[in-house]
Amino acid sequence: MTLKLSTVLCAARHLFFKKTEKGATDSGFFVIIEHAGNYRIPAGSLTVTVSGERATLTLATDGSVRVLYGMELPLCVRSRVLGDVVVGTGKKLRSAASICAAWKVPSEYRTALPVVQALKHPEQPVIALWGSVYGYDDWGIKDAFFDGARSEKD
């Protein structure tokens, strides 16, 4: 058995070992969006444009563009974390973990999936799981937000 250690300490004839732990934010990301601008997330380049009180999020990845529109600012685009629950059409709630399991996303890649969290509301709900960024479906209030994917050639 191999054990990864981050600290070994010898004190008073005792050895103390600290196991390497990977916290929820070690491989995660987050961007708080309060106004128009350009942002980088691991999936690609995120451009936010604002018209009136609504924002459009355009994510350019390798060879394609994905769009979320009609979003209320401020928003947080971040990595999925354990315990996330996504609000879907008809205010149906579903855990992000069960969505990822249904999509058969390997557990080591689940934190890479971007979620969109509405910060304007007191409960700050997760309103979208942006799976199409990595070839999966999108989950959230599709009628209001998702424009799907389109090729950069379109």
Contact map, one row per residue, 1 for C-alpha under 8 A:
1110000000000000000000000000000000000000000000000000000000000000000000000000000000000000000000000000000000000000000000000000000000000000000000000000000000
1111000000000000000000000000000000000000000000000000000000000000000000000000000000000000000000000000000000000000000000000000000000000000000000000000000000
1111100000000000001000000000000000000000000000000000000000000000000000000000000000000000000000000000000000000000000000000000000000000000000000000000000000
0111110000000000001100000000000000000000000000000000000000000000000000000000000000000000000000000000000000000000000000000000000000000000000000000000000000
0011111100000000111100000000000000000000000000000000000000000000000000000000000000000000000000000000000000000000000000000000000000000000000000000000000000
0001111100000000111100000000000000000000000000000000000000000000000000000000000000000000000000000000000000000000000000000000000000000000000000000000000000
0000111110000001111100000000000000000000000000000000000000000000000000000000000000000000000000000000000000000000000000000000000000000000000000000000000000
0000111111000011110000000000000000000000000000000000000000000000000000000000000000000000000000000000000000000000000000000000000000000000000000000000000000
0000001111100011100000000000000000000000000000000000000000000000000000000000000000000000000000000000000000000000000000000000000000000000000000000000000000
0000000111111111000000000000000000000000000000000000000000000000000000000000000000000000000000000000000000000000000000000000000000000000000000000000000000
0000000011111111000000000000000000000000000000000000000000000000000000000000000000000000000000000000000000000000000000000000000000000000000000000000000000
0000000001111100000000000000000000000000000000000000000000000000000000000000000000000000000000000000000000000000000000000000000000000000000000000000000000
0000000001111110000000000000000000000000000000000000000000000000000000000000000000000000000000000000000000000000000000000000000000000000000000000000000000
0000000001111111000000000000000000000000000000000000000000000000000000000000000000000000000000000000000000000000000000000000000000000000000000000000000000
0000000111101111100000000000000000000000000000000000000000000000000000000000000000000000000000000000000000000000000000000000000000000000000000000000000000
0000001111100111110000000000000000000000000000000000000000000000000000000000000000000000000000000000000000000000000000000000000000000000000000000000000000
0000111110000011111000000000000000000000000000000000000000000000000000000000000000000000000000000000000000000000000000000000000000000000000000000000000000
0000111100000001111100000000000000000000000000000000000000000000000000000000000000000000000000000000000000000000000000000000000000000000000000000000000000
0011111000000000111110000000000000000000000000000000000000000000000000000000000000000000000000000000000000000000000000000000000000000000000000000000000000
0001111000000000011111000000000000000000000000000000000000000000000000000000000000000000000000000000000000000000000000000000000000000000000000000000000000
0000000000000000001111100000000000000000000000000000000000000000000000000000000000000000000000000000000000000000000000000000000000000000000000000000000000
0000000000000000000111110100000000000000000000000000000000000000000000000000000000000000000000000000000000000000000000000000000000000000000000000000000000
0000000000000000000011111100000000000000000000000000000000000000000000000000000000000000000000000000000000000000000000000000000000000000000000000000000000
0000000000000000000001111111000000000000000000000000000000000000000000000000000010000000000000000000000000000000000000000000000000000000000000000000000000
0000000000000000000000111111100000000000000000000000000000000000000000000000000000000000000000000000000000000000000000000000000000000000000000000000000000
0000000000000000000001111111000000000000000000000000000000000000000000000000000000000000000000000000000000000000000000000000000000000000000000000000000000
0000000000000000000000011111100000000000000000000000000000000000000000000000000000000000000000000000000000000010000000000000000000000000000000000000000000
0000000000000000000000011111110000000000000000000000000000000000000000000000011100000000000000000000000000000011000000000000000000000000000000000000000000
0000000000000000000000001011111000000000110000000000000000000000000000000000011000000000000000000000000000000000000000000000000000000000000000000000000000
0000000000000000000000000001111100000000100000000000000000000000000000000001111000000000000000000000000000000000000000000000000000000000000000000000000000
0000000000000000000000000000111110000010100000000000000000000000000000000001110000000000000000000000000000000000000000000000000000000000000000000000000000
0000000000000000000000000000011111000000000000000000000000000000000000000111100000000000000000000000000000000000000000000000000000000000000000000000000000
0000000000000000000000000000001111110000000000000000000000000000000000001111100000000000000000000000000000000000000000000000000000000000000000000000000000
0000000000000000000000000000000111110000000000000000000000000000000000001110000000000000000000000000000000000000000000000000000000000000000000000000000000
0000000000000000000000000000000011111000000000011100000000000000000000001100000000000000000000000000000000000000000000000000000000000000000000000000000000
0000000000000000000000000000000011111100000000111100001000000000000000000000000000000000000000000000000000000000000000000000000000000000000000000000000000
0000000000000000000000000000000000111110000000111000000000000000000000000000000000000000000000000000000000000000000000000000000000000000000000000000000000
0000000000000000000000000000000000011111000011110000000000000000000000000000000000000000000000000000000000000000000000000000000000000000000000000000000000
0000000000000000000000000000001000001111100011100000000000000000000000000000000000000000000000000000000000000000000000000000000000000000000000000000000000
0000000000000000000000000000000000000111110111000000000000000000000000000000000000000000000000000000000000000000000000000000000000000000000000000000000000
0000000000000000000000000000111000000011111111000000000000000000000000000000000000000000000000000000000000000000000000000000000000000000000000000000000000
0000000000000000000000000000100000000001111100000000000000000000000000000000000000000000000000000000000000000001000000000000000000000000000000000000000000
0000000000000000000000000000000000000000111110000000000000001000000000000000000000000000000000000000000000000001000000000000000000001100000000000000000000
0000000000000000000000000000000000000001111111000000000000111100000000000000000000000000000000000000000000000000000000000000000000000000000000000000000000
0000000000000000000000000000000000000111101111100000000000111000000000000000000000000000000000000000000000000000000000000000000000000000000000000000000000
0000000000000000000000000000000000000111100111110000000011110000000000000000000000000000000000000000000000000000000000000000000000000000000000000000000000
0000000000000000000000000000000000011110000011111000000011100000000000000000000000000000000000000000000000000000000000000000000000000000000000000000000000
0000000000000000000000000000000000111100000001111100001111000000000000000000000000000000000000000000000000000000000000000000000000000000000000000000000000
0000000000000000000000000000000000111000000000111110001110000000000000000000000000000000000000000000000000000000000000000000000000000000000000000000000000
0000000000000000000000000000000000110000000000011111111100000000000000000000000000000000000000000000000000000000000000000000000000000000000000000000000000
0000000000000000000000000000000000000000000000001111111000000000000000000000000000000000000000000000000000000000000000000000000000000000000000000000000000
0000000000000000000000000000000000000000000000000111110000000000000000000000000000000000000000000000000000000000000000000000000000000000000000000000000000
0000000000000000000000000000000000000000000000000111111000000000000000011000000000000000000000000000000000000000000000000000000000000000000000000000000000
0000000000000000000000000000000000000000000000000111111100000000000011111000000000000000000000000000000000000000000000000000000000000000000000000000000000
0000000000000000000000000000000000010000000000011110111110000000000011111000000000000000000000000000000000000000000000000000000000000000000000000000000000
0000000000000000000000000000000000000000000000011100011111000000001111100000000000000000000000000000000000000000000000000000000000000000000000000000000000
0000000000000000000000000000000000000000000001111000001111100000001110100000000000000000000000000000000000000000000000000000000000000000000000000000000000
0000000000000000000000000000000000000000000001110000000111110000111100000000000000000000000000000000000000000000000000000000000000000000000000000000000000
0000000000000000000000000000000000000000000111100000000011111000111000000000000000000000000000000000000000000000000000000000000000000000000000000000000000
0000000000000000000000000000000000000000000111000000000001111111110000000000000000000000000000000000000000000000000000000000000000000000000000000000000000
0000000000000000000000000000000000000000001110000000000000111111110000000000000000000000000000000000000000000000000000000000000000001000000000000000000000
0000000000000000000000000000000000000000000100000000000000011111000000000000000000000000000000000000000000000000000000000000000000000000000000000000000000
0000000000000000000000000000000000000000000000000000000000011111100000000000000000000000000000000000000000000000000000000000000000000000000000000000001100
0000000000000000000000000000000000000000000000000000000000011111110000000000000000000000000000000000000000000000000000000000000000000000000000000000111100
0000000000000000000000000000000000000000000000000000000001111011111000000000000000000000000000000000000000000000000000000000000000000000000000000000111100
0000000000000000000000000000000000000000000000000000000001111001111100000000000000000000000000000000000000000000000000000000000000011000000000000011110000
0000000000000000000000000000000000000000000000000000000111100000111110000000000000000000000000000000000000000000000000000000000000000000000000000111100000
0000000000000000000000000000000000000000000000000000000111000000011111100000000000000000000000000000000000000000000000000000000000000000000000001111000000
0000000000000000000000000000000000000000000000000000011110000000001111100000000000000000000000000000000000000000000000000000000000000000000000011110000000
0000000000000000000000000000000000000000000000000000011100000000000111110000000000000000000000000000000000000000000000000000000000000000000000011000000000
0000000000000000000000000000000000000000000000000000011110000000000111111000000000000000000000000000000000000000000000000000000000000000000000001000000000
0000000000000000000000000000000000000000000000000000111000000000000001111110000000000000000000000000000000000000000001010000000000000000000000000000000000
0000000000000000000000000000000011100000000000000000111000000000000000111110000000000000000000000000000000000000000001110000000000000000000000000000000000
0000000000000000000000000000000111100000000000000000000000000000000000011111000000000000000000000000000000000000000001110000000000000000000000000000000000
0000000000000000000000000000000111000000000000000000000000000000000000011111100000000000000000000000000000000000000111110000000000000000000000000000000000
0000000000000000000000000000011110000000000000000000000000000000000000000111110000000000000000000000000000000000000111100000000000000000000000000000000000
0000000000000000000000000000011110000000000000000000000000000000000000000011111000000000000000000000000000000000011110000000000000000000000000000000000000
0000000000000000000000000001111000000000000000000000000000000000000000000001111100000000000000000000000000000000011110000000000000000000000000000000000000
0000000000000000000000000001110000000000000000000000000000000000000000000000111110000000000000000000000000000011111000000000000000000000000000000000000000
0000000000000000000000000001000000000000000000000000000000000000000000000000011111010000000000010000000000000111111000000000000000000000000000000000000000
0000000000000000000000010000000000000000000000000000000000000000000000000000001111110000000000000000000000000010000000000000000000000000000000000000000000
0000000000000000000000000000000000000000000000000000000000000000000000000000000111110000000000011000000000000000000000000000000000000000000000000000000000
0000000000000000000000000000000000000000000000000000000000000000000000000000000011111000000000111000000000000000000000000000000000000000000000000000000000
0000000000000000000000000000000000000000000000000000000000000000000000000000000111111100000000111000000000000000000000000000010000000000000000000000000000
0000000000000000000000000000000000000000000000000000000000000000000000000000000000111110000011110000000000000000000000000000110000000000000000000000000000
0000000000000000000000000000000000000000000000000000000000000000000000000000000000011111000011110000000000000000000000000000111110000000001100000000000000
0000000000000000000000000000000000000000000000000000000000000000000000000000000000001111101111000000000000000000000000000000111100000000000110000000000000
0000000000000000000000000000000000000000000000000000000000000000000000000000000000000111111111000000000000000000000000000000001100000000001111000000000000
0000000000000000000000000000000000000000000000000000000000000000000000000000000000000011111100000000000000000000000000000000000000000000000111100000000000
0000000000000000000000000000000000000000000000000000000000000000000000000000000000000001111100000000000000000000000000000000000000000000000010000000000000
0000000000000000000000000000000000000000000000000000000000000000000000000000000000000011111110000000000000000000000000000000000000000000000000000000000000
0000000000000000000000000000000000000000000000000000000000000000000000000000000000000011111111000000000000000000000000000000000000000000000000000000000000
0000000000000000000000000000000000000000000000000000000000000000000000000000000000001111001111100000000000000000000000000000000000000000000000000000000000
0000000000000000000000000000000000000000000000000000000000000000000000000000000000001111000111110110000000000000000000000000000000000000000000000000000000
0000000000000000000000000000000000000000000000000000000000000000000000000000000000111100000011111110000000000000000000000000000000000000000000000000000000
0000000000000000000000000000000000000000000000000000000000000000000000000000000101111100000001111111000000000000000000000000000010000000000000000000000000
0000000000000000000000000000000000000000000000000000000000000000000000000000000001110000000000111111100000000000000000000000000000000000000000000000000000
0000000000000000000000000000000000000000000000000000000000000000000000000000000000000000000001111111110000000000000000000000000000000000000000000000000000
0000000000000000000000000000000000000000000000000000000000000000000000000000000000000000000001111111111000000000000000000000000000000000001000000000000000
0000000000000000000000000000000000000000000000000000000000000000000000000000000000000000000000011111111110000100000000000000000000000000000000000000000000
0000000000000000000000000000000000000000000000000000000000000000000000000000000000000000000000001111111110000000000000000000000000000000000000000000000000
0000000000000000000000000000000000000000000000000000000000000000000000000000000000000000000000000111111110000000000000000000000000000000000000000000000000
0000000000000000000000000000000000000000000000000000000000000000000000000000000000000000000000000011111110000000000000000000000000000001100000000000000000
0000000000000000000000000000000000000000000000000000000000000000000000000000000000000000000000000001111111000000000000000000000000000000000000000000000000
0000000000000000000000000000000000000000000000000000000000000000000000000000000000000000000000000001111111101100000000000000000000000000000000000000000000
0000000000000000000000000000000000000000000000000000000000000000000000000000000000000000000000000000000111111100000000000000000000000000000000000000000000
0000000000000000000000000000000000000000000000000000000000000000000000000000000000000000000000000000000011111100000000000000000000000000000000000000000000
0000000000000000000000000000000000000000000000000000000000000000000000000000000000000000000000000000000001111110000000000000000000000000000000000000000000
0000000000000000000000000000000000000000000000000000000000000000000000000000000000000000000000000000000011111111100000000000000000000000000000000000000000
0000000000000000000000000000000000000000000000000000000000000000000000000000000100000000000000000001000011111111100000000000000000000000000000000000000000
0000000000000000000000000011000000000000000000000000000000000000000000000000001110000000000000000000000000011111110000000000000000000000000000000000000000
0000000000000000000000000001000000000000011000000000000000000000000000000000001100000000000000000000000000001111110000000000000000000000000000000000000000
0000000000000000000000000000000000000000000000000000000000000000000000000000001100000000000000000000000000001111111000000000000011101100000000000000000000
0000000000000000000000000000000000000000000000000000000000000000000000000000111100000000000000000000000000000011111100000000000011100000000000000000000000
0000000000000000000000000000000000000000000000000000000000000000000000000000111100000000000000000000000000000000111110000000011111000000000000000000000000
0000000000000000000000000000000000000000000000000000000000000000000000000011110000000000000000000000000000000000011111000000011111000000000000000000000000
0000000000000000000000000000000000000000000000000000000000000000000000000011110000000000000000000000000000000000001111100001111100000000000000000000000000
0000000000000000000000000000000000000000000000000000000000000000000000011111000000000000000000000000000000000000000111111001111000000000000000000000000000
0000000000000000000000000000000000000000000000000000000000000000000000001111000000000000000000000000000000000000000011111101100000000000000000000000000000
0000000000000000000000000000000000000000000000000000000000000000000000011110000000000000000000000000000000000000000001111101000000000000000000000000000000
0000000000000000000000000000000000000000000000000000000000000000000000000000000000000000000000000000000000000000000001111111100000000000000000000000000000
0000000000000000000000000000000000000000000000000000000000000000000000000000000000000000000000000000000000000000000000111111000000000000000000000000000000
0000000000000000000000000000000000000000000000000000000000000000000000000000000000000000000000000000000000000000000000001111100000000000000000000000000000
0000000000000000000000000000000000000000000000000000000000000000000000000000000000000000000000000000000000000000000011111111110000000000000000000000000000
0000000000000000000000000000000000000000000000000000000000000000000000000000000000001110000000000000000000000000000011101011111000000000000000000000000000
0000000000000000000000000000000000000000000000000000000000000000000000000000000000011110000000000000000000000000001111000001111110000000000000000000000000
0000000000000000000000000000000000000000000000000000000000000000000000000000000000000111000000000000000000000000001111000000111110000000000110000000000000
0000000000000000000000000000000000000000000000000000000000000000000000000000000000000111000000000000000000000000001110000000011111000000011110000000000000
0000000000000000000000000000000000000000000000000000000000000000000000000000000000000100000000010000000000000000111100000000011111100000011100000000000000
0000000000000000000000000000000000000000000000000000000000000000000000000000000000000000000000000000000000000000111100000000000111111000111000000000000000
0000000000000000000000000000000000000000000000000000000000000000000000000000000000000000000000000000000000000000110000000000000011111111111000000000000000
0000000000000000000000000000000000000000000000000000000000000000010000000000000000000000000000000000000000000000000000000000000001111111110000000001100000
0000000000000000000000000000000000000000001000000000000000001000010000000000000000000000000000000000000000000000100000000000000001111111000000000000000000
0000000000000000000000000000000000000000001000000000000000000000000000000000000000000000000000000000000000000000100000000000000000111111000000000000000000
0000000000000000000000000000000000000000000000000000000000000000000000000000000000000000000000000000000000000000000000000000000000111111100000000000000000
0000000000000000000000000000000000000000000000000000000000000000000000000000000000000000000000000000001000000000000000000000000000111111110000000000000000
0000000000000000000000000000000000000000000000000000000000000000000000000000000000000000000000000000001000000000000000000000000001110011111000000000000000
0000000000000000000000000000000000000000000000000000000000000000000000000000000000000000000000000000000000000000000000000000000111110001111101000100000000
0000000000000000000000000000000000000000000000000000000000000000000000000000000000000101000000000010000000000000000000000000000111100000111111000000000000
0000000000000000000000000000000000000000000000000000000000000000000000000000000000000111100000000000000000000000000000000000001110000000011111001000000000
0000000000000000000000000000000000000000000000000000000000000000000000000000000000000011110000000000000000000000000000000000001100000000001111111100000000
0000000000000000000000000000000000000000000000000000000000000000000000000000000000000001100000000000000000000000000000000000000000000000011111111100000000
0000000000000000000000000000000000000000000000000000000000000000000000000000000000000000100000000000000000000000000000000000000000000000000011111100000000
0000000000000000000000000000000000000000000000000000000000000000000011000000000000000000000000000000000000000000000000000000000000000000000011111100000000
0000000000000000000000000000000000000000000000000000000000000000000111100000000000000000000000000000000000000000000000000000000000000000000111111110000000
0000000000000000000000000000000000000000000000000000000000000000001110000000000000000000000000000000000000000000000000000000000000000000010011111111000000
0000000000000000000000000000000000000000000000000000000000000000011110000000000000000000000000000000000000000000000000000000000000000000000000001111100000
0000000000000000000000000000000000000000000000000000000000000000011100000000000000000000000000000000000000000000000000000000000000010000000000000111110000
0000000000000000000000000000000000000000000000000000000000000001111000000000000000000000000000000000000000000000000000000000000000010000000000000011111000
0000000000000000000000000000000000000000000000000000000000000001110000000000000000000000000000000000000000000000000000000000000000000000000000000001111101
0000000000000000000000000000000000000000000000000000000000000011100000000000000000000000000000000000000000000000000000000000000000000000000000000000111111
0000000000000000000000000000000000000000000000000000000000000011100000000000000000000000000000000000000000000000000000000000000000000000000000000000011111
0000000000000000000000000000000000000000000000000000000000000000000000000000000000000000000000000000000000000000000000000000000000000000000000000000001111
0000000000000000000000000000000000000000000000000000000000000000000000000000000000000000000000000000000000000000000000000000000000000000000000000000011111
